[in-house]
Amino acid sequence: MNDPEVSDRPATRVVCVAGDGRVLLLHWHDPVAGRTLWEPPGGGIEPGETPLEAARRELAEETGLPGTAVLDRWLPVPRELDWLGVRYVRTERFYLARFDHTPRVVPEAFTAEENDTYLGHGWFSLEAMAALPDALEPPALPEIVSRLV
């Protein structure tokens, strides 16, 4: 079996916290690895984009939520993740977005790849997040959320 391609393309994530403290996670299926995972919305930083601009754009594209909700408050999070046959090794900025309610999530601009791998979303307490049957990415997300909030 061949080793996966390795990518260090920069990326960001957004930890969306609802008024009741629950956190938004997106549910994905990797047909190459045959696994599913939950993670905050986010994605790659485009050339010429700042990390904050990328976080705001990704939030709007993946959830339909306003990018302006993303605060300039973040933590660096080292990540190693295999996704669709590519190994990602990088440090991502995890930004905070707060909402006074639980907003409706409607993905607006998925790529073809995202359309093929998206399973849904949910709002989870830290306790429920830690008990999810599928992988949580990154595994230390409850601690990251606690530090950001």
SVG drawing of the C-alpha trace seen along z (x, -y; Angstrom):
<svg xmlns="http://www.w3.org/2000/svg" viewBox="-33 -41 37 43">
<polyline fill="none" stroke="black" stroke-width="0.4" points="0.0,0.0 1.3,-3.4 1.9,-6.1 -0.6,-8.9 0.4,-12.3 1.3,-14.7 -0.1,-18.3 0.7,-21.2 -1.8,-23.6 -2.8,-26.1 -6.3,-25.9 -8.6,-27.3 -11.6,-26.1 -14.4,-27.9 -15.7,-26.9 -19.4,-28.1 -20.9,-28.3 -24.7,-28.7 -26.4,-30.7 -26.8,-27.5 -23.1,-26.6 -23.5,-23.8 -20.9,-23.7 -21.6,-23.1 -19.9,-20.1 -20.1,-18.9 -20.3,-15.2 -18.2,-13.8 -17.6,-10.4 -14.2,-9.6 -14.9,-6.8 -11.2,-6.3 -10.5,-5.4 -14.1,-4.2 -14.4,-6.3 -16.7,-9.1 -15.8,-12.0 -17.1,-15.2 -15.2,-18.5 -15.9,-22.2 -16.5,-24.0 -13.5,-25.3 -11.0,-24.6 -8.1,-25.8 -6.8,-29.3 -6.8,-30.6 -3.8,-32.6 -4.0,-36.2 -6.5,-35.5 -5.7,-36.0 -6.5,-33.2 -9.4,-35.3 -10.8,-36.0 -10.6,-32.3 -12.4,-31.3 -15.2,-33.8 -15.5,-32.6 -15.5,-28.9 -18.1,-29.4 -20.5,-31.1 -19.9,-28.5 -20.2,-25.4 -23.0,-26.6 -24.8,-29.6 -24.0,-31.4 -22.6,-35.0 -18.9,-35.2 -19.0,-38.3 -19.8,-36.2 -16.2,-34.9 -14.2,-36.8 -10.5,-37.6 -9.9,-35.2 -8.1,-32.0 -5.8,-29.2 -3.2,-27.4 -4.0,-23.7 -1.5,-21.1 -3.3,-18.5 -2.4,-15.3 -5.3,-13.9 -5.8,-11.5 -8.6,-12.6 -9.5,-11.2 -6.0,-9.6 -4.1,-12.7 -2.3,-13.2 -2.6,-16.7 0.1,-17.8 -0.3,-21.4 -1.2,-23.8 -4.6,-25.3 -6.1,-28.4 -9.3,-27.6 -11.4,-30.8 -14.4,-31.5 -17.9,-32.5 -20.6,-33.2 -24.4,-33.2 -27.1,-34.3 -29.3,-31.4 -28.9,-28.2 -28.9,-29.3 -30.2,-27.3 -27.4,-25.7 -27.8,-25.5 -24.6,-24.8 -24.5,-27.3 -21.4,-26.7 -20.1,-23.1 -17.5,-21.9 -18.4,-18.7 -16.1,-16.8 -17.9,-18.2 -21.3,-17.3 -20.1,-13.7 -18.8,-13.4 -21.1,-15.6 -23.5,-13.6 -25.0,-16.4 -24.4,-18.5 -25.3,-18.9 -25.0,-21.1 -23.3,-19.3 -22.5,-20.0 -18.9,-19.2 -20.1,-16.1 -22.1,-14.9 -19.1,-15.8 -16.8,-13.5 -19.3,-10.6 -19.9,-10.7 -19.6,-7.2 -17.6,-8.5 -14.2,-10.2 -13.9,-13.7 -11.3,-15.8 -9.2,-16.9 -9.7,-14.5 -8.9,-17.3 -11.7,-19.5 -13.6,-19.7 -10.4,-21.1 -9.8,-23.5 -13.4,-24.8 -13.0,-25.3 -9.8,-27.3 -11.3,-29.4 -14.5,-30.3"/>
</svg>
